[in-house]
């Protein structure tokens, strides 16, 4: 079955819904069984209720390990990934931090990209040392062989990286980690399984902020992992032990979002490419950081791993602007909104404070302010016009005279 068809059908068991096209939303804290033996069997992974597709022994005696609605979504994500089994978490950040806690303990060492999601870096800096876990933040463009220690248990990967959009050399990382028995976790939220499948390259865990592209409508918080074999079993045991739960209604929304993912991703990519190419020619843009552009320093590596690009990238402005100047640029936009959680239908723009960026960025001279752009589903010409007007307001301050002066400096779109 081709991807377009699979995304529409994945995880749904039409014969179970009494003729309904959509799966029910099970609002239930309790699973009932006709006999005590059935209850005991369900706790040992032999449930009389056929809701789990992956063949792994799973407890189905109580709803804190998933209602049918939750399992329909996890089934769909595993089918979509093309292998492995899936677990659903309350947020993408929760999935990231929980993966670390599953594969580390006091006395062990973790490698995390220095361009990872800044909230993950904050967790690693503030929480892991309290647990006796050593952390090394590494440059994803460099050879990591010399960073491996005898107690290294985990490497966290994000490709492309947050804000700066470097591409990780997955084959290099996997070759080293397989040699040393190190678990690898890849945050694949930017690409989704449509554009890149980490498990196919030997990564142990593919991780997703379902909040973003997979759900696609900015109306829920959710994370997910897909893994295989013993790695999945370890994640599942921790999942049960900590009582992780997600709401059935949110899983219904995420499952519904999957059906349009293929169509949405094609639009995100085509719009982002049009906008990125226009921005490359703008005199107030020093550089566009989008792996799909030939100007990206790792464009060829991106092509070797990814089937396409999604809708988010960064730009570096022609110089460092003050917070007030950046505010004047973005505060009055008509199409773009200011916001952090991308992946929905609406385009977003966000100046990035250097304090929240990686050490390698802070120690580098990029020569200009960073602005992250997410292209939603609006018309690309409207987005370009909105950006054109915004850039014309730089470096103006918020006064009437400055506004009049700046409005005369727009670049012809």
C-alpha positions in Angstrom: 0.0 0.0 0.0 1.4 3.4 -0.9 2.0 6.0 1.7 -0.9 8.2 0.7 -3.3 5.3 1.2 -1.6 4.0 4.3 -2.0 7.3 6.1 -5.7 7.3 5.4 -6.3 3.7 6.6 -3.5 3.1 9.2 -4.6 2.1 12.7 -8.3 1.9 12.0 -10.4 -1.3 12.4 -13.6 -0.5 10.6 -15.3 -3.8 11.5 -15.0 -2.8 15.2 -16.9 0.5 14.8 -20.3 -0.9 13.9 -20.3 0.9 10.5 -18.7 4.1 11.6 -15.9 5.5 9.5 -14.2 7.0 12.5 -13.0 5.2 15.6 -14.8 5.9 18.9 -13.3 8.0 21.6 -13.2 5.8 24.6 -13.6 7.9 27.8 -12.9 5.1 30.3 -10.7 4.5 33.3 -11.6 0.8 33.6 -11.5 -2.2 31.3 -14.1 -4.8 32.2 -13.7 -8.6 31.7 -16.3 -11.4 31.7 -14.1 -13.6 33.9 -11.2 -13.3 36.4 -9.1 -15.5 34.1 -9.6 -13.0 31.3 -8.5 -10.2 33.5 -5.3 -12.1 34.5 -4.6 -13.0 31.0 -4.9 -9.4 29.9 -2.4 -8.3 32.5 0.0 -10.8 30.9 -0.5 -9.6 27.4 -3.2 -12.1 26.3 -6.3 -9.9 26.1 -9.6 -11.1 24.7 -9.9 -7.6 23.1 -8.1 -7.2 19.8 -6.9 -3.7 19.8 -3.1 -4.0 19.6 -1.6 -4.8 16.3 2.2 -5.1 17.0 2.3 -8.6 18.5 4.3 -7.4 21.6 3.1 -8.6 25.0 1.3 -5.7 26.5 -0.8 -5.2 29.6 -4.4 -4.5 28.7 -6.0 -4.9 32.1 -6.4 -1.2 33.0 -6.8 2.1 31.0 -3.6 3.6 32.4 -1.8 1.6 29.8 -4.1 2.8 27.0 -7.7 2.8 26.0 -8.6 1.4 22.5 -8.4 5.0 21.1 -4.8 5.3 22.3 -3.9 1.9 20.8 -5.5 2.7 17.5 -3.1 5.7 17.2 -0.1 3.7 18.3 -0.9 1.0 15.8 -1.2 3.7 13.1 2.2 5.3 13.9 3.9 1.9 13.9 2.3 1.1 10.5 3.3 4.5 9.2 6.9 4.0 10.3 7.0 0.7 8.5 8.4 -1.3 11.5 8.6 -1.5 15.2 6.0 -0.6 17.9 4.8 2.8 19.2 4.2 4.4 22.5 2.3 7.7 23.1 3.4 10.3 25.6 1.8 13.5 27.0 4.2 15.8 25.0 7.2 15.7 22.7 9.4 17.0 25.5 8.1 14.3 27.8 9.1 11.7 25.2 12.6 13.2 24.9 13.3 13.4 28.6 11.8 10.0 29.3 13.9 8.3 26.7 17.0 9.7 28.4 15.8 8.5 31.8 15.1 5.0 30.4 18.6 4.4 29.1 20.7 6.2 31.7 21.4 6.1 35.4 23.9 7.4 37.9 27.4 6.9 36.7 26.6 6.9 33.0 27.4 9.4 30.2 25.1 10.9 27.6 25.9 12.7 24.3 23.4 15.3 23.2 23.6 17.6 20.1 24.4 21.2 21.1 21.7 22.3 18.5 18.9 20.2 20.1 15.6 21.6 21.2 16.6 24.1 23.9 14.1 22.7 26.5 15.9 19.4 26.1 19.2 21.0 26.7 17.8 22.8 29.7 16.6 19.5 31.1 20.0 17.9 30.5 21.9 20.8 32.1 19.6 21.2 35.1 18.3 17.7 35.9 20.8 15.1 34.8 23.7 16.2 37.0 21.4 15.9 40.0 21.0 12.2 39.0 24.7 11.6 38.7 24.5 11.5 34.9 27.3 13.1 32.9 26.4 15.1 29.7 28.5 16.1 26.8 27.0 18.5 24.2 28.5 17.8 20.8 28.7 19.5 17.4 26.7 17.4 15.0 28.9 18.2 12.1 32.0 16.7 13.7 33.3 13.2 14.2 32.1 11.9 17.5 34.5 9.0 17.9 36.7 10.8 20.4 33.7 11.8 22.6 32.7 8.2 23.4 33.5 7.2 26.9 33.5 3.7 28.4 30.3 4.6 30.3 28.4 6.3 27.3 25.0 4.7 27.2 23.0 7.0 24.9 23.3 9.5 22.0 20.5 12.0 21.4 20.2 13.1 17.7 18.1 15.8 16.1 18.3 16.2 12.4 18.1 18.8 11.1 19.1 20.7 14.3 16.9 23.3 15.9 17.3 26.9 14.6 20.6 26.2 12.7 19.4 23.2 10.7 22.6 21.2 10.5 22.2 17.6 9.1 23.6 14.8 11.2 25.8 12.1 9.6 23.6 9.2 10.7 25.7 6.5 9.2 28.8 7.7 11.0 27.0 7.9 14.3 25.3 4.5 14.0 28.6 2.8 13.0 30.2 4.0 16.2 27.3 3.4 18.5 26.8 -0.2 17.2 30.5 -0.9 18.0 30.1 0.3 21.6 26.5 -0.9 22.3 25.1 2.6 22.7 21.4 3.4 22.3 20.5 6.1 19.7 17.4 8.3 19.8 16.6 10.5 16.9 14.1 13.4 17.1 12.5 13.2 13.7 9.7 15.7 14.2 10.8 18.1 11.4 10.8 15.4 8.7 8.1 12.9 9.9 8.4 9.3 8.6 7.3 10.6 5.2 10.6 12.2 4.6 13.0 10.2 6.8 12.8 7.0 8.7 15.6 6.7 11.3 15.0 3.0 12.1 15.9 2.1 8.5 19.4 3.5 9.1 20.0 1.6 12.3 18.8 4.2 14.8 17.2 2.5 17.9 14.4 5.0 18.6 12.5 7.3 16.3 10.9 10.1 18.3 8.1 12.6 17.3 6.4 15.6 18.7 3.0 14.6 17.5 1.9 18.1 18.5 3.4 19.3 15.3 3.1 17.9 11.8 1.5 14.5 12.7 -1.5 16.0 14.4 -1.2 19.1 12.3 -3.8 21.5 13.7 -2.2 23.2 16.8 -4.9 21.7 19.1 -3.1 19.2 21.3 0.2 18.3 23.0 1.6 14.8 22.4 4.8 12.9 21.8 5.5 9.4 20.5 8.4 6.9 20.1 8.8 4.0 17.7 11.3 1.3 18.5 11.9 -2.4 18.1 13.0 -5.5 20.1 14.6 -5.1 23.5 14.9 -1.3 23.2 11.1 -1.1 22.9 10.6 -3.5 25.8 12.7 -1.3 28.0 10.8 1.8 27.0 7.5 -0.1 27.6 8.5 -1.3 31.0 9.3 2.2 32.1 6.1 3.5 30.5 4.1 1.1 32.7 6.1 1.7 35.8 5.7 5.4 35.7 2.0 5.3 34.9 2.2 7.4 31.7 -1.2 8.3 30.4 -2.6 10.3 27.4 -6.2 11.4 26.8 -8.3 9.5 24.4 -9.8 12.6 22.8 -6.3 13.9 22.0 -5.4 10.6 20.4 -8.5 10.7 18.3 -7.5 14.2 17.0 -3.9 13.1 16.3 -5.1 10.0 14.4 -7.5 12.2 12.4 -4.6 14.5 11.6 -2.5 11.7 10.1 -5.0 11.2 7.2 -4.1 14.6 5.7 -0.4 14.5 6.5 0.8 13.6 3.0 -1.2 16.4 1.4 -0.2 19.0 4.1 3.6 18.1 3.9 3.6 18.6 0.1 2.1 22.0 0.6 4.4 22.9 3.5 7.5 22.0 1.4 6.4 23.8 -1.8 5.5 27.0 0.1 8.7 26.9 2.2 10.8 26.5 -0.9 9.2 29.4 -2.6 9.6 31.7 0.4 13.2 30.5 1.1 14.2 31.2 -2.5 12.7 34.7 -2.3 14.4 35.4 1.0 17.8 34.4 -0.4 17.7 37.4 -2.8 16.6 39.9 -0.1 19.3 42.5 0.8 18.4 42.2 4.5 19.0 38.5 4.6 22.5 37.3 5.1 21.7 33.6 4.9 18.8 31.2 4.7 19.3 28.0 6.7 17.1 25.5 4.8 18.6 22.1 3.9 16.6 21.8 0.7 18.4 24.8 -0.8 21.6 24.1 -2.8 23.3 26.9 -0.8 23.0 24.9 2.4 26.5 23.5 3.3 25.1 20.0 3.9 22.6 20.0 1.0 24.1 16.8 -0.5 24.0 15.0 2.8 20.4 16.1 3.3 19.6 14.6 -0.2 21.2 11.3 0.8 18.9 10.8 3.8 15.7 12.8 3.2 13.0 12.3 0.6 12.0 16.0 0.9 11.9 19.0 3.2 9.2 20.4 5.5 8.0 23.9 6.1 10.4 25.3 8.7 13.8 27.0 8.4 15.8 29.9 9.8 17.2 33.1 8.3 20.1 35.2 9.5 19.5 38.9 9.1 22.1 41.3 7.7 23.1 42.4 11.2 22.4 42.1 14.9 19.2 44.0 15.7 17.9 45.0 19.1 14.9 43.3 20.7 12.9 46.5 20.0 13.8 46.5 16.3 12.9 42.8 16.0 9.7 43.5 17.7 8.8 46.2 15.3 9.5 43.9 12.5 7.3 41.0 13.6 4.6 42.6 15.9 2.5 44.0 13.0 2.5 41.1 10.5 -0.8 40.2 8.8 -0.4 36.5 7.9 2.4 35.3 10.2 1.8 34.9 13.9 4.3 35.0 16.7 4.5 31.5 18.2 6.8 28.6 19.1 5.0 25.4 18.4 5.1 24.9 14.6 3.6 22.2 12.4 0.0 23.4 12.2 -1.9 25.2 9.4 -0.9 28.7 10.4 2.5 30.3 9.5 4.7 31.4 12.4 7.7 33.7 12.9 9.9 34.0 15.9 13.1 35.9 16.5 15.5 33.6 18.4 17.3 34.9 21.5 20.9 33.8 21.3 20.7 32.8 25.0 18.4 29.9 24.0 20.6 28.7 21.2 23.4 26.1 21.2 26.9 26.8 22.5 28.4 26.4 19.0 26.1 29.2 17.7 26.8 31.5 20.6 30.5 31.0 20.1 30.3 31.6 16.3 30.1 34.9 14.5 27.0 34.5 12.3 26.9 38.3 11.9 23.2 38.8 12.3 20.0 38.1 14.2 18.3 34.7 13.8 14.6 34.5 12.9 12.8 31.2 12.6 10.1 30.9 10.0 7.4 28.2 9.7 5.4 28.2 6.5 1.8 27.0 7.0 -0.9 26.4 4.5 -1.6 30.0 3.4 -0.9 31.2 -0.1 2.9 31.7 -0.5 2.5 35.0 -2.3 0.7 36.3 0.8 3.5 35.1 3.0 6.2 36.7 0.8 4.2 40.0 0.8 4.0 39.9 4.6 7.7 39.2 5.0 8.5 41.9 2.5 6.6 44.5 4.6 8.2 43.2 7.8 11.7 43.4 6.5 11.0 46.9 5.3 10.4 47.9 8.9 14.0 47.1 9.8 15.8 48.8 11.5 12.9 51.2 12.2 11.6 52.0 15.6 8.0 52.2 16.5 7.3 55.8 15.7 5.0 57.3 13.1 7.8 59.0 11.2 10.0 55.9 11.1 7.0 53.9 9.9 6.5 56.2 7.0 10.1 56.1 6.1 10.4 52.4 6.3 7.3 51.7 4.2 9.1 53.2 1.3 11.9 50.7 1.5 10.1 47.5 0.5 11.7 45.2 -2.0 9.6 44.4 -5.0 8.3 40.9 -4.5 
